[in-house]
Amino acid sequence: CILHWVDGPPRVSDKVAHRQSARVGSAIKLPCPVEGDPPPLIMWTKDGRNIHSGWIRFRILRMGLKIKEVEVDDTGTYICKATNGFGSVNINYTLIVITETGTGGGTGLLPLVRPRFTQPAKMRKRVIARPVGSSVRLKCMASGNPRPEIAWLKDDRLLTEQEVGEGRQKKWTLSLRNLTPEQSGRYTCRVFNRAGEINATYKVEVIQRTNSKPVLTGTHPVNTTVDYGGTTSFQCKVRSDVKPVIQWLKRVESNEESRYNSTIEVGDHRFVVLPTGEVWSRPDGSYLNKLLITRAKEEDAGMYICLGANTMGYSFRSAFLTVLPDTKPPITPMFSPAYSSLPWPVIIGIPAGIVFIFGTVLLWFCQSRKHCPPTSAPAAAAQVLQSSHRTPHRERDRGCVAPSSISSSPEKDYMGSLNYEEYLAQQQLLLSQGGPTIAPKIYPKIYTDIHTHTHSHVDGKVHQHQHIHFQC
């Protein structure tokens, strides 16, 4: 079958042993196996007192209570109370602390341990200033074996139960309420057992209310210099009968008024109110506040004012902040502002179009170089003769003229190797015989080789001629 979970009060989900025991110095965990929907809130008590984070050896876990370094005084009744919106349930425990002799509640044969303060962090503030009519709590929580005793003294005089009053209800804390100037003095707690003694002293100063305005103490705030992009702070100390309001202001220059939505006028100048952090109470009775400036820029430079106020008035003090100029070179943008406003397709398309047009013109120019007008054979031969004094070379061209017959007979094809003088002689011979002259033949593609030959004869004459070879 399928069980459907329904909302209801918390319930115990497992069996528990209501009687627990532990040896002195050991650790023990008291379980609290409860469940519910919605999940319950767990709270532990010992002998009717709520267990909280101030019980340094006690730790409330999700499913129980853990006690470290068990002491004889931990003996008692513990209750785990689980509560949700539908109800609550309790689990009761009786804890017995066992000594070396096997009995609970005595010191047995355990070694003596001199007292020690278990919460020194809560005892750091030893000078306390409070106004008339307020209250103060002095703590001296300690442990040892056997469990130590505590006595309170004022100015080295033991306080009576009437003077201690409510403070006697909590063994390790002295509570002084509705303070009067006569209660100012040095309060000492003496913690002792058979193994030794320790003590701690607090100085309590009850300040008479004088209904005066706050006073800025010390030299703060002071003029400060910071690097561009750096971090610095101003601090302000104010003495007041009651907790004052501390506010930071920055003077607005004449050219900066448009930057701020709201300003206030103090004297002949206008100021902008800056965000303010928490006001801290100091042991000497004064109050402290800090203004933090991060990533300092040029516009952060100027005059700052710390203003302390209460119901009786206000006091203020000013200081100047200097921001050193930025030494890093400015970053040059890759594109000018004119180009940066253009869309990317235009920026990419313009260079691409220029390259395309240039390539088209270049292709047309190369194609046009391959076509030149046909020339007559004499003109071509003359051009070759004019270049006969240059270094022999091979060139490729179209439309050049070669002396050849239309037929491909061997007799006429050999004309391709004639020079200009031999060609003229051949033409004159054909004319004298009455035959037709050889028409020049135009080749679409011709490779031309020019060879110069020099012949020396026996009679000392030197004859030089050229051979021009044409090949389609």
C-alpha positions as CSV (number, residue, x, y, z in Angstrom):
1,C,0.0,0.0,0.0
2,I,1.1,3.6,-0.4
3,L,1.1,5.9,2.6
4,H,0.4,9.5,1.9
5,W,2.2,12.0,4.1
6,V,-0.1,14.7,5.6
7,D,0.7,17.8,7.5
8,G,0.7,17.5,11.3
9,P,2.6,18.2,14.5
10,P,6.1,16.9,15.0
11,R,6.5,13.3,16.3
12,V,9.3,11.2,17.6
13,S,10.7,9.0,14.8
14,D,13.0,6.7,16.9
15,K,13.4,5.2,20.4
16,V,15.5,7.1,22.8
17,A,17.2,6.4,26.2
18,H,16.0,9.1,28.5
19,R,18.8,8.4,31.0
20,Q,22.3,9.3,29.7
21,S,25.7,9.3,31.5
22,A,29.1,10.6,30.6
23,R,32.5,10.8,32.2
24,V,34.1,14.1,33.1
25,G,36.2,15.4,30.2
26,S,34.5,13.3,27.6
27,A,32.0,14.3,24.9
28,I,28.4,13.2,24.6
29,K,25.6,13.7,22.1
30,L,21.9,13.7,23.1
31,P,19.8,12.8,20.0
32,C,16.6,14.4,19.1
33,P,14.9,12.2,16.5
34,V,11.8,14.1,15.5
35,E,10.2,14.7,12.1
36,G,7.2,16.6,10.9
37,D,5.7,18.5,8.0
38,P,6.5,21.3,7.9
39,P,9.9,20.6,9.5
40,P,9.9,21.6,13.1
41,L,12.0,24.1,14.9
42,I,14.4,22.6,17.5
43,M,15.2,24.2,20.8
44,W,17.2,22.8,23.8
45,T,17.0,23.7,27.5
46,K,19.0,22.6,30.6
47,D,17.2,22.9,33.9
48,G,14.7,25.3,32.3
49,R,17.4,27.6,30.8
50,N,17.7,28.0,27.0
51,I,20.9,26.7,25.5
52,H,22.3,29.2,22.9
53,S,25.5,30.0,21.1
54,G,27.0,31.6,24.3
55,W,27.3,28.1,25.8
56,I,30.7,27.5,24.3
57,R,31.0,23.8,25.0
58,F,27.4,23.1,23.7
59,R,26.6,22.8,20.1
60,I,23.1,22.3,18.7
61,L,23.1,20.0,15.7
62,R,20.4,19.1,13.2
63,M,19.6,15.8,15.0
64,G,20.8,16.4,18.6
65,L,22.9,18.3,21.2
66,K,26.6,17.8,21.5
67,I,28.5,18.6,24.7
68,K,32.3,18.8,24.7
69,E,34.6,18.4,27.7
70,V,31.8,17.4,30.0
71,E,32.0,18.9,33.5
72,V,30.3,17.8,36.7
73,D,28.0,20.8,36.6
74,D,26.6,19.6,33.3
75,T,24.5,17.1,35.3
76,G,20.9,18.0,35.0
77,T,17.7,17.7,32.9
78,Y,17.8,18.4,29.2
79,I,14.8,18.9,27.0
80,C,14.6,18.9,23.2
81,K,11.5,20.7,22.1
82,A,10.4,20.4,18.5
83,T,7.7,22.9,17.3
84,N,5.9,23.6,14.0
85,G,2.6,25.2,13.1
86,F,0.6,22.2,14.1
87,G,2.0,21.6,17.5
88,S,5.1,20.5,19.4
89,V,6.7,17.5,21.1
90,N,9.4,17.2,23.8
91,I,12.1,14.6,24.4
92,N,13.5,14.6,28.0
93,Y,16.9,13.5,29.1
94,T,18.6,13.1,32.5
95,L,22.3,13.5,32.2
96,I,24.6,12.1,35.0
97,V,28.3,13.0,34.9
98,I,30.5,10.2,36.3
99,T,33.8,10.9,38.0
100,E,36.8,8.5,38.3
101,T,35.2,7.1,41.5
102,G,32.1,6.0,39.6
103,T,29.8,8.5,41.2
104,G,28.1,11.5,39.8
105,G,28.3,15.0,41.2
106,G,31.7,14.8,42.9
107,T,35.2,15.7,42.0
108,G,36.5,12.2,42.5
109,L,40.2,11.5,41.7
110,L,40.4,13.8,38.6
111,P,43.4,16.0,38.5
112,L,42.9,19.6,39.7
113,V,42.5,22.1,36.8
114,R,42.9,25.8,37.6
115,P,40.2,28.1,36.2
116,R,40.3,29.6,32.7
117,F,38.1,32.0,30.9
118,T,36.1,30.2,28.2
119,Q,34.9,33.3,26.2
120,P,37.9,35.7,26.1
121,A,36.6,37.3,22.9
122,K,33.6,38.7,24.8
123,M,36.0,40.2,27.4
124,R,38.2,42.4,25.1
125,K,36.3,45.6,25.8
126,R,37.5,46.5,29.2
127,V,36.8,50.2,29.2
128,I,33.0,50.9,29.0
129,A,31.4,54.4,28.9
130,R,27.6,54.6,29.4
131,P,25.3,57.6,29.9
132,V,23.2,57.9,33.1
133,G,20.1,55.7,33.1
134,S,21.6,53.1,30.7
135,S,22.7,49.5,31.6
136,V,25.8,47.4,31.2
137,R,26.7,43.6,31.4
138,L,30.1,42.4,32.5
139,K,31.0,38.8,31.7
140,C,33.6,36.5,33.2
141,M,32.7,33.0,32.0
142,A,35.2,30.3,33.2
143,S,35.7,26.6,33.7
144,G,38.0,24.4,35.8
145,N,38.1,21.4,38.1
146,P,36.6,21.5,40.5
147,R,34.0,24.0,39.1
148,P,35.3,27.4,40.1
149,E,33.5,30.0,42.1
150,I,33.3,33.7,41.2
151,A,33.2,36.9,43.3
152,W,32.7,40.5,42.1
153,L,34.5,43.5,43.5
154,K,34.1,47.2,42.9
155,D,37.3,49.3,43.5
156,D,38.8,46.3,45.3
157,R,35.7,46.0,47.6
158,L,33.6,42.9,47.6
159,L,30.1,43.6,46.4
160,T,27.2,42.5,48.5
161,E,24.3,40.5,47.2
162,Q,22.1,43.7,47.4
163,E,24.6,45.6,45.3
164,V,25.0,42.8,42.8
165,G,21.3,42.4,42.6
166,E,20.1,40.7,39.4
167,G,23.7,39.8,38.5
168,R,23.6,37.0,41.1
169,Q,21.0,35.1,39.0
170,K,23.6,34.5,36.2
171,K,26.7,33.3,37.9
172,W,29.2,34.4,35.3
173,T,27.6,37.8,34.3
174,L,27.2,41.0,36.4
175,S,24.4,43.2,35.2
176,L,24.2,46.8,36.2
177,R,21.0,48.6,35.3
178,N,19.8,52.2,35.5
179,L,23.3,53.4,36.0
180,T,24.1,56.4,38.2
181,P,27.4,58.5,38.3
182,E,28.1,56.8,41.7
183,Q,28.4,53.4,39.9
184,S,31.5,54.5,37.9
185,G,34.6,52.6,38.9
186,R,36.7,49.4,38.4
187,Y,34.8,46.1,38.5
188,T,36.8,43.0,39.0
189,C,35.7,39.4,38.8
190,R,37.7,36.8,40.8
191,V,37.4,33.2,39.6
192,F,38.9,30.6,41.9
193,N,39.0,27.0,42.9
194,R,41.5,24.8,44.8
195,A,43.8,24.7,41.9
196,G,44.2,28.5,41.5
197,E,42.6,31.9,40.8
198,I,42.2,34.2,37.8
199,N,40.7,37.7,37.6
200,A,39.6,40.3,35.1
201,T,38.9,44.0,35.6
202,Y,36.5,46.3,33.7
203,K,36.5,50.1,33.9
204,V,33.0,51.5,33.9
205,E,32.4,55.3,33.3
206,V,28.9,56.6,33.8
207,I,28.6,59.9,31.9
208,Q,26.4,62.6,33.3
209,R,24.0,63.9,30.6
210,T,24.9,67.6,29.9
211,N,22.6,68.2,27.0
212,S,25.4,69.4,24.8
213,K,26.1,69.1,21.1
214,P,28.6,66.6,19.8
215,V,32.3,67.3,19.8
216,L,34.8,66.0,17.2
217,T,37.8,64.6,19.0
218,G,41.3,64.0,17.8
219,T,42.7,65.4,14.5
220,H,40.5,63.4,12.1
221,P,39.6,63.8,9.4
222,V,43.0,64.8,7.9
223,N,44.1,65.9,4.4
224,T,44.8,62.8,2.3
225,T,46.5,62.1,-1.0
226,V,45.7,59.0,-3.1
227,D,46.9,57.6,-6.4
228,Y,44.6,57.5,-9.4
229,G,42.6,54.3,-9.1
230,G,43.7,53.7,-5.5
231,T,41.8,53.3,-2.2
232,T,41.8,55.6,0.8
233,S,39.5,56.5,3.7
234,F,38.6,59.4,6.0
235,Q,37.7,58.7,9.6
236,C,35.8,60.8,12.1
237,K,35.6,60.5,16.0
238,V,32.7,62.2,17.8
239,R,32.1,62.4,21.5
240,S,28.4,62.7,22.5
241,D,26.2,62.0,25.5
242,V,24.0,59.9,23.3
243,K,24.7,58.1,20.1
244,P,25.1,60.8,17.4
245,V,24.3,60.8,13.8
246,I,27.5,61.0,11.7
247,Q,27.2,62.1,8.1
248,W,29.8,62.7,5.4
249,L,29.4,65.6,2.9
250,K,31.4,66.6,-0.2
251,R,31.6,70.1,-1.5
252,V,30.2,70.6,-5.0
253,E,32.2,72.9,-7.2
254,S,30.5,75.4,-9.4
255,N,31.0,73.3,-12.6
256,E,29.8,70.1,-10.9
257,E,26.3,71.1,-9.8
258,S,24.6,69.5,-12.9
259,R,26.0,66.1,-11.9
260,Y,24.0,65.8,-8.7
261,N,20.2,65.6,-8.3
262,S,20.1,67.0,-4.8
263,T,22.5,69.1,-2.7
264,I,22.3,70.9,0.6
265,E,23.6,74.4,1.4
266,V,26.1,74.8,4.3
267,G,27.3,78.4,4.6
268,D,28.2,79.8,1.2
269,H,28.8,76.4,-0.4
270,R,26.7,73.5,-1.6
271,F,27.4,69.9,-0.6
272,V,26.2,66.5,-1.6
273,V,25.4,63.9,1.1
274,L,27.4,60.7,0.8
275,P,26.4,57.2,1.9
276,T,27.5,56.5,5.4
277,G,28.4,53.2,7.0
278,E,27.8,52.0,10.6
279,V,28.7,54.1,13.6
280,W,30.9,52.2,16.0
281,S,31.0,52.8,19.8
282,R,34.6,53.0,21.2
283,P,35.7,51.9,24.7
284,D,36.5,55.6,25.6
285,G,32.9,56.5,25.0
286,S,33.4,58.2,21.7
287,Y,31.9,57.2,18.3
288,L,33.7,56.4,15.1
289,N,32.7,56.4,11.5
290,K,34.8,55.9,8.3
291,L,34.3,57.0,4.7
292,L,35.9,54.6,2.2
293,I,36.9,55.8,-1.2
294,T,37.7,53.1,-3.8
295,R,39.0,53.5,-7.4
296,A,39.8,57.1,-6.8
297,K,39.2,59.4,-9.9
298,E,39.9,63.0,-10.5
299,E,36.3,64.0,-9.7
300,D,36.7,62.4,-6.2
301,A,39.2,65.2,-5.3
302,G,37.9,68.1,-3.2
303,M,36.8,69.0,0.2
304,Y,35.0,66.5,2.5
305,I,33.2,67.3,5.8
306,C,32.4,65.0,8.7
307,L,29.2,66.2,10.4
308,G,28.2,64.9,13.9
309,A,24.8,65.8,15.2
310,N,22.4,65.0,18.0
311,T,19.3,66.7,19.4
312,M,21.3,69.6,20.9
313,G,23.2,70.6,17.8
314,Y,26.0,69.6,15.5
315,S,29.8,70.0,14.9
316,F,31.8,69.5,11.7
317,R,35.3,69.4,10.5
318,S,36.7,69.4,6.9
319,A,39.6,67.7,5.1
320,F,40.8,67.7,1.5
321,L,41.4,64.8,-0.8
322,T,44.0,65.0,-3.6
323,V,44.0,62.5,-6.4
324,L,47.3,62.2,-8.2
325,P,47.0,62.2,-12.1
326,D,46.9,58.9,-14.0
327,T,50.4,57.9,-15.2
328,K,49.2,55.2,-17.6
329,P,49.2,56.3,-21.3
330,P,45.7,56.5,-22.8
331,I,44.6,53.6,-25.0
332,T,44.4,54.7,-28.7
333,P,41.3,53.4,-30.3
334,M,41.7,51.1,-33.4
335,F,39.3,53.2,-35.4
336,S,38.6,56.9,-35.6
337,P,35.2,58.2,-34.3
338,A,34.0,58.6,-37.9
339,Y,34.6,55.0,-38.7
340,S,33.5,53.7,-35.4
341,S,30.0,55.0,-36.0
342,L,29.6,53.0,-39.2
343,P,28.1,49.5,-39.1
344,W,30.5,46.5,-39.5
345,P,29.1,45.4,-42.9
346,V,30.0,48.8,-44.4
347,I,33.4,48.8,-42.8
348,I,34.2,45.4,-44.3
349,G,32.4,46.0,-47.6
350,I,34.2,49.2,-48.6
351,P,37.8,47.6,-48.6
352,A,36.4,44.5,-50.3
353,G,34.8,46.5,-53.1
354,I,38.0,48.5,-53.7
355,V,40.0,45.2,-54.0
356,F,37.4,43.8,-56.4
357,I,37.5,46.9,-58.7
358,F,41.3,46.9,-58.6
359,G,41.4,43.2,-59.5
360,T,38.9,43.7,-62.4
361,V,41.0,46.6,-63.9
362,L,44.2,44.6,-63.5
363,L,42.6,41.6,-65.3
364,W,41.4,43.7,-68.1
365,F,44.8,45.3,-68.5
366,C,46.5,41.9,-68.7
367,Q,44.0,40.7,-71.3
368,S,44.5,43.8,-73.4
369,R,48.3,43.3,-73.5
370,K,47.8,40.0,-75.2
371,H,46.3,41.8,-78.3
372,C,48.4,44.1,-80.5
373,P,47.6,45.3,-84.2
374,P,49.2,43.2,-87.0
375,T,52.3,44.7,-88.6
376,S,53.9,44.0,-92.0
377,A,56.9,41.8,-92.3
378,P,59.4,44.5,-93.1
379,A,58.2,46.5,-90.1
380,A,58.6,43.5,-87.8
381,A,62.0,42.7,-89.2
382,A,63.1,46.3,-88.8
383,Q,62.0,46.3,-85.2
384,V,64.0,43.1,-84.7
385,L,67.0,44.7,-86.4
386,Q,66.8,47.7,-84.2
387,S,67.0,45.5,-81.1
388,S,69.8,43.4,-82.4
389,H,72.3,45.2,-80.4
390,R,70.6,44.2,-77.1
391,T,71.1,41.1,-75.2
392,P,69.4,38.2,-77.0
393,H,66.1,37.4,-75.4
394,R,62.8,35.5,-75.8
395,E,59.5,37.2,-75.7
396,R,56.0,36.1,-76.1
397,D,53.5,38.2,-78.0
398,R,50.5,38.0,-80.2
399,G,49.9,39.5,-83.6
400,C,53.6,39.6,-84.6
401,V,54.5,39.0,-88.3
402,A,56.7,36.2,-89.7
403,P,57.7,35.9,-93.4
404,S,56.2,32.6,-94.6
405,S,54.0,31.3,-97.3
406,I,50.4,30.3,-96.8
407,S,51.3,26.8,-97.6
408,S,53.2,24.6,-95.3
409,S,55.7,23.2,-97.9
410,P,59.3,22.8,-96.7
411,E,60.6,25.3,-99.3
412,K,58.4,28.0,-97.9
413,D,58.5,27.1,-94.3
414,Y,62.3,27.6,-94.2
415,M,61.6,31.3,-94.6
416,G,61.0,31.4,-90.9
417,S,64.8,31.3,-90.5
418,L,65.7,34.1,-92.9
419,N,66.9,37.5,-91.7
420,Y,65.6,40.7,-93.1
421,E,68.4,41.1,-95.8
422,E,67.8,37.5,-97.1
423,Y,64.1,38.1,-97.1
424,L,64.5,41.2,-99.3
425,A,66.8,39.3,-101.7
426,Q,64.3,36.5,-102.0
427,Q,61.5,39.0,-102.7
428,Q,63.6,40.7,-105.5
429,L,64.4,37.4,-107.0
430,L,60.8,36.4,-107.2
431,L,59.8,39.7,-108.7
432,S,62.6,39.4,-111.4
433,Q,61.3,36.0,-112.4
434,G,57.7,37.3,-112.6
435,G,56.5,35.1,-109.8
436,P,54.3,36.1,-106.9
437,T,55.9,37.4,-103.7
438,I,55.6,35.6,-100.4
439,A,52.8,37.1,-98.4
440,P,53.6,37.7,-94.8
441,K,51.8,35.3,-92.5
442,I,50.3,36.5,-89.2
443,Y,50.6,34.1,-86.3
444,P,48.3,34.4,-83.4
445,K,51.1,33.2,-81.0
446,I,54.7,33.4,-82.0
447,Y,57.9,32.6,-80.0
448,T,60.8,34.6,-81.4
449,D,64.5,33.7,-81.0
450,I,67.1,36.1,-82.3
451,H,70.6,34.7,-82.9
452,T,73.5,36.8,-84.0
453,H,76.4,35.1,-86.0
454,T,79.8,36.6,-86.8
455,H,82.0,35.1,-89.6
456,S,85.6,36.0,-90.2
457,H,87.0,35.4,-93.7
458,V,90.6,34.6,-94.9
459,D,90.9,38.0,-96.5
460,G,90.2,39.7,-93.2
461,K,86.6,40.6,-93.7
462,V,84.2,40.1,-90.9
463,H,80.5,39.3,-91.7
464,Q,77.8,39.5,-89.1
465,H,74.1,38.4,-89.6
466,Q,71.1,37.5,-87.5
467,H,68.7,34.6,-87.6
468,I,65.2,35.1,-86.4
469,H,63.2,32.0,-85.7
470,F,59.4,32.1,-85.5
471,Q,57.3,29.2,-84.2
472,C,53.5,29.1,-83.7
